[in-house]
């Protein structure tokens, strides 16, 4: 590596580290004050709170890496520009393509790191964090199997859910067992599916069996649809069910085939699978766009304004990325197209910025 490339890499990494520490600290401050009431009400000890936030760290870091990399490239070049270093580079015949090489190298390294974190670390730690939140903070007893059979124990109810689709907030093959204070079964509800709405869960194709004390038998009632009170929100089930971010690439492929073999729609998981492959490339895209923006900076231009513009571009990327994934979940776009479209659009945008750079 040449002296110039080494210098550029060092400056970008230095700024990147500072941004990561700052943004993660800010995130934790906000997240802590949002959840402090829940921790206090649940009687969670301080060491356990620290463990919960520690388990969330890899997931938070993975989300912060792309935006921090974009800002690091712009700030590093902006500081060089303030000291007239970029002008000196150009006078000595250093082209924007030459400056791009070490930046893309950094982006490639961070992209690989992001993929490894997302594959090897996040699935384990975010699962543990969700468990703490559900079982210790929300006080729900939950058991899941590899087939995602979910068992939930409430005060006088035991609920079995065979499958949950988090995108549609829909549960399938639901059985609710309700007991009296002596733990005798007084009611059983079987439903083909249930949908979470603002007022709670609504079950469909319901067969309700209710114990009749006077006859000593269970009365059977059939309903096309009926509301069912369960002290369980869709957000809770999302934490219970092992989400795509809690599975590695190979495990997710196996789960998709399992879901399809059982007759359920696996489209959301196909989208997530392709997104797992597409997401790490965001580091290269942010490096490319950051270099293109930095190449347009002039000595008299305000660096804070440039940084604000970069944050706006990052926001547009995340908005577009989320929009295209939603179109994939809704089967408007094929999963492969939904996962990669935002990357393709911003790749052309980054190339355009470099093409118009003086």
C-alpha positions, 0 to 999 in steps of 0.5 A: 500500500502506498503512503497516500493510500495508507494515509487515506485509509488511516484518516477514514478509519479514525473518523469512522471509529469516532462516529461509531462510538458517538452514534451507538452511545446516542442510540443507547441513551435514547433506548435506555430512557425509552425502556427504563420504566419497563425495567423498573416495573419488572424489577430487573437488576442493573447487571441484567439490564447491562447484559440486555444492552450488551446482547443488542450491541452487535445488531445496533453496530451492524445497522450503524456501520453503513451510515458511519462509513459514508460520513467517515469518508466525507468528513475525512476528505472534508478535513483534508480539503480544509487543509488544501490537501485535496488541491495538492493531490490534484495538482500532483496528478492524483485523480479521483479514481486513484483516491477511490481505490483505498476508499473502496478497499475500506468499504470492502473490508467493512462489507465483509465484517458486516456480513460476518457480524450479521451471520455469526454474531447477531443471530445469537445475541439478538435472540438472547436479547429478545428472550430477556425482554419477553420473559424477564421484562414482559413476564411471558413464559414461551417455548418454541421448537425448530418448526416454530411451534410456539407455546405461550403460558398466560395466567389461566391460558396456554396458547399453541401457535403452529406458525406465525407470519410477522410480515402479515401479523398472522398466526396459523392453526391456533389452539387456546386452552383456558383453565379455572383457578383449580387448573381444570380445562373450562374452554378450548378454542381451535382456529385456522388462523388469527390476524392482529388488529388494533383492537386485538386478535381476531380468529377465523374458522373458530370451533369453541368448546366451553365446559357446561357445569350443569351438564358436565359436558362441553358445548360446541360452538362454531364461528366464522370469526371471533375476537379472542383476548390474548395478552400478547401483541404482534410485537411480542410474537415477533420477539418469540419467533426466530426472525430472519435476522436471528438465522444465518444464511444456511439456516434461513434456506433450510427454514424456507424449505421447511415452511414451504413443505408445510404449505405456508407462504415463504415469500417474506423469508425469500425476500429476507434471504436475498436481503442478507446477500444484498445488505453488506454491499451497502458498505461499498455503495456508501464508500462510492457515494461518499467519495463522489460527494467529497470530490465535489467539496470546495474549500469555501463550502461548509462541511456541516452542510455537506454532512447534512446532505450525506445524512439525507442521502443515507435516509433516502437509501434506507427509505428506498431499501425498506420500500422495495423490501415491502413491495417484495413482502407484498409480492408486488416485486420478485424477492430478488428484485426487491432486495437488490433494486435499492443497491442498483439505483444507488450504484448508478447514483454513485457512478454519476457523482464520480462522473461529474466530479471535476 
